[in-house]
Each structure stands twice: as structure tokens, then as C-alpha cells.
Amino acid sequence: MADIGPTLRDARMRARIDISEVETATKIRAKYLRALENEEWDLLPGPTFVKSFLRTYGEYLGLDVTHLLEEYKRQHERPSDLDQLPISPHSTARTRAPRPPRIPRGWFVAATIVALLVLFAIIGSQSGDDDTGDEPTSTTRTTSDDAAARKKERKQARVRAKARREKRRRQAAARRVTRLRVVPTGDVFVCLVDASGKTLVANQTLSAGTNSDQFRSKSFKLGLGNGSATLRVNGKDVDTNGSPDPIAYTITAGKVKEIPVEDGPNCG
């Protein structure tokens, strides 16, 4: 049979197949395929991989894989030592292994006694060291201190959590309360009622430079005789656009919404 490498290369060339096509089809890297074709066995991972690559490559090219593998084994694999042994009529006979010398039973008994004595001596020395009683007391004290520290940490964590909840509650309450001040830019009739229906400004005419007090409530209803006023809601100015006609508003959560005049507040 021809050499393995040329056989593979000739078959591929006859089929007009590029080495990259073989790599894609067989999943064998191109450098290993070239090593097979050039019989550069030192560049391949080992005999097991070589035979696997030969089988895959040969099957892909439609070659007799059995002959390829046998040729590789013949050329590159040494026979095992058992294969090289001459056949002898006595080779099949069972050879009796020599028996090890017997050790007297008395030696085992003596060795066992010595081992037990050494073991008792070690245990006695360790128990003597433990009689001081310092280590258990220290361990107990350490455990108690750790438990106290964990208890203190849990208590502090609860205090911090409570403080955070209280802070969020105050912030939420502050967000719910709306602050309102009516700032006249001219003479304007004002009627203002809070969320409970309490009259805060009862049909008063305010002039420029005479601001109303600042009022706090969850919501307000406000009636103005005209738009000659600016509403200061939570510190921000809201313009009424200077309307010459009466206007009314609801003010909730810092938001100002114009409503029909007939739905406005009634200050008696």
C-alpha cells in the first residue's frame, strides 16, 4: 500500500477539495490535516488522535479506513512486550508465586500492646492540659460576648429603622400639607376655605402690598374677584393671568386647578 500521507493528498486532489472544506466538514483543524498529508506525526497530539483523525479524514474521502489504520500501526506503533515474548509450552502453565515469610503471632500481640500504651500516654497528656479549665471558661465568655453584641446590633438596627420610618412619615405629612399665600398685584376680592370647610379669608378685598397670611391645609378652595393676584403655593408663584372676571381654584398637594366659579368656595 502507498504511504498514508500521499494517499490522503491524492484522494483529496482528485476530488478537487480544498483543505479548508475538509476542515469545515470534519472539524479537524487544517494544520492537523496538512500534518497527516505530510506525515509530520510529531505535529499531531498523539497516536490516539492520529488514528481518530485518519479514520475521520479517510471516511470523508471515501478511502479504506481499515487499511489506513493498519498501515499506520505497522509503520509507527511498536508491538507490546507481550507480543514479543516467544511462545513456550510452559508459558501457559500457572507459576506459583513465592509465599511471603510468616511472622510469628507473638510479634503482632507485642506490637499491639505497645501501640495501646503509646495511645493511652498521649490521651493522658492531653487530658492533663485540659484540666486547667481556662479554655472552656474563655470559650463560654466569648460566646456570651458575641451574643450580647448581636443583641445590641439588632436593637440598634430596630432604632434606626424606627427613625427612618418616622422621618418618612414626617416627610409624607409635609408633602400632603399645602402652604398658600395670596399676593395681590392690585385690588382683588378674596374668599378662601381650607380642607375642613373653615373660612380663612372671608370676602375681603386685598390691595397690592398687603399680602394675606400664609395658610396650611391639605387642600383649599379659592375664589377671586379678578386675576389681580399671584398665588404662592409651597414657595412657588402661580400667575392668575390678570383675568378681569371672577375665577375660582382648587389647590391640592401643591397643584392649582381652575374650576367653574359656581363650584368655588362659599364664605357666607
N, C-alpha and C positions, 0 to 999 in steps of 0.2 A: 504493500500500500504506500502511496506517496506520503510525503511529510504532511503533518497536520496543518501547519500554517498555510502553505501553498494551496492545499485542498480547499480550505475555507475561502482564501482570497480568490481563487479561480472560480469557485461556485458563485461568489458574490459578483464578480466582474461579468461572468456570463449572464447573470440575471439583471445586470445593469442597475445595481442597487448601491446607493451612496451609503457610506458608513454612518452618516447621521440618521438615515432612515432606519438602519438596523438598531441604532441606539434608542430611537423612539419606540420601536416595536418590541424590543427585548428588554428594555430598561437597564441594559448593560452600558456602562459609560464607554465613550468612544475610545478612550486611551486603553481600556482593557481589551476592546475588540481589536485594536491595532496590535497590542501585545500578543494576542492569540495568533493573528495572521503572521506576525514576525517571529513567533516562537520565543518571545522575550519573557520567559517564565518568571524571571526574578522580579519583573514589574507587577506581577499578579499577587493577590493577597495570600494564596496558599493552595496546596493540592485540592482541598475540598472545593474551594471557589473555582479553581481551574476546571475541574470536572463538571461542576454545575454550569459554568459559562459555556463549555464545549457542548454540553447537552442542549442548552437553550439555543445557542447560535447554530448548531448543526440542524436541529429540528426546524428552525426558521428558514434555513437554506435548502431543506429537503434532503439532507445527506444521511448516510447510515451512521447514526449516533453510536451504535454499539461498537462499530469498527474504530471510530474516532477515540472512544474511551479506552478500548483495548490497546490501541497504538500508543496512547499517552502513558498508560500503565506500563507497557512493555519498555518504553524508552526512558521514563522518568521516575518510576516508583520501584524501589528495591524490594525484593521478596522478604518477607518476615523471617526471623531467625528460626521459627518452627518449620517454615517451608524449606530451609536449607539443611535441616537435620537429615542424615541418611536414615532410610527405613531399615530397621533391625527387627529380627524376630523377637528380641527381648524388649523392644520399645513399648509394646502394649502391655507388658507384664506390670503389675502394680508393685511399685517399690515401697517397701515398708519404711516409714520414717523412723529414725532412731528415737527411742524413748528418752525423755529428759531424766536426769538422776533424781531419785526420790529423796525428799527432805524428811528427816525424822519428825514424827509428830511432836516430840518434846520441844523442838525448836519453836514451833508455832505457839505452843502454850506459853513458853517463856516470853516470846515477843509480845504476846497479848497482855500478859501481866505487866510488863514494863510500860507498854503504851497506856494502860489504865492508870498506873501510878503517876506518870507524867501528866495525864489529863487531870487527875484529882489535884495535883500540886498547882496547876495553872488556875483551876477553878477556885481553890482556896485563896490564892494570892489576890485574885480579882475581888472576891467577897470581902477580904480584909480591907481593900481600898475603899469599898463601898460603905463600910461601917461608919465612916466619919459622919454621914448624914447630911453633909453640906450640899451636895448636888441636888437631892430631892427638894430641900428647902428652897434652894435658889430657883429651881425649875418652877416650884409652886408660886413663889413670889413673882417670877417673870410672867407666868400665865395670868396671875391676878392683875398685875400692872397692865398687861395687854388688854384684858377685858375692860378695865376701868378706862383705858384710853379710847377703846372703841365706843364705850358707852358715852363718854364725853363728846366724841366726834359726832355721834348720832344726835345728841342733844343740841349741839351747835348747829348741825345741819337743819334740824327742825326749826330752830330760832331764825336762821337765815331764810328758810322757806316761808315762814310766817311773815317776816319783814317784807319779803318780795311780794307776797300776796296782798299785804296791807298797802304797799306802795302802788301796786297795780289798781287796787280798789280806789285809792285816792285819785289816781290819775284818771281812771274811768269816770269817777264822780265829777272831777274837774272838767272833763270833756263834755259831760252831759249838761253842765250848767253853762248858760249863755250870758255873757255880760253885754249890756246895751246902754248906750248914751245917745240922746238926741241932740245934735249940734245944729241950731238954726243958722241959716245963711240970710234970713230975712224974717219978717213976721210970719209965724206959722201956728195954726191951731193944732193941738196935740191931745190925743186920747190914747192912753197906754194901759194895758191889762196884762197881768202875769199868768202863769200856768194854772194857778188856783182860782183865777177869776177876780183877784184883788186888783182894784184900780190904783195904779201908780201915778199917773198924771191924768187929772180929771178935767178934761175940756179946757186946758189952759192955752193961752197964746204966748208963745215964746218969741223973743226977738234975738237978732244976731248979737252975739257976745254974752248971752245968758243961757248957757248950756244946761240941760237937765242933769239931774243926778245920774250916777251910774247904777243901773239896776241889774240884779242877778236872778235868773229863773231858768227852769228847764225850757220854757218857751214863752213867747209874747205874742199879743195881738196889738197892732199899732194902727191908729187912724191919724192921718194928717190932712189939714185943710187944703194944703197945696204941697208942691215939691220943694219949698224953700228950706230944706234941711238936709243934713248929711247924717247917716246912721253909723255910729261907731260900734261895730259888733266884734267882740273879743279882740279889740285893739285894731281892727281893720275898718277903714271907711268904706261905706256903701253909698253911692250917689243916688238920689231920687230923681235925677234928670230935670229938676226945676219945673215939674208939671204945674200948670196953673189950676188944675182941678183937684178935688179931694182924691186921695189914694189910701189904700189900706194894705197891710202886710201881715204875714205870719213869720215869726222868727224862731227857728228851732235848730238846735245843735249847730249854731253859728251860721245857718243858711237863711237867707232872706228871700221870701216868695211873695209876689204881689197877688192879692186876692180881690174879688169884687168888693166895692165899697159897702154894699149891703151886708156882706159877711164879716165886716170889720168889727171892732170892739164897741161895746156899749158902756159909756162911762156915766150913764144916768143923766 
